[in-house]
């Protein structure tokens, strides 16, 4: 990401005011921004978050990630 301080779409300082509308400032490449608007992560950021939830190490997903939980659950009889 080029920045996590400025949203891709919005108004005001850091594009952090309001929702993304036709009156908003729009970045040229949303894949390099961590936030889409003042409230939502970008599609790329969401992908990284989901990747950590599913298969991240215990450094980030303690005590275990979702794939491990699902594997443990499938072994129950």
Helices and strands as residue ranges (DSSP letters): E 9-10, G 13-15, E 25-26, G 30-32, H 43-55, H 66-74
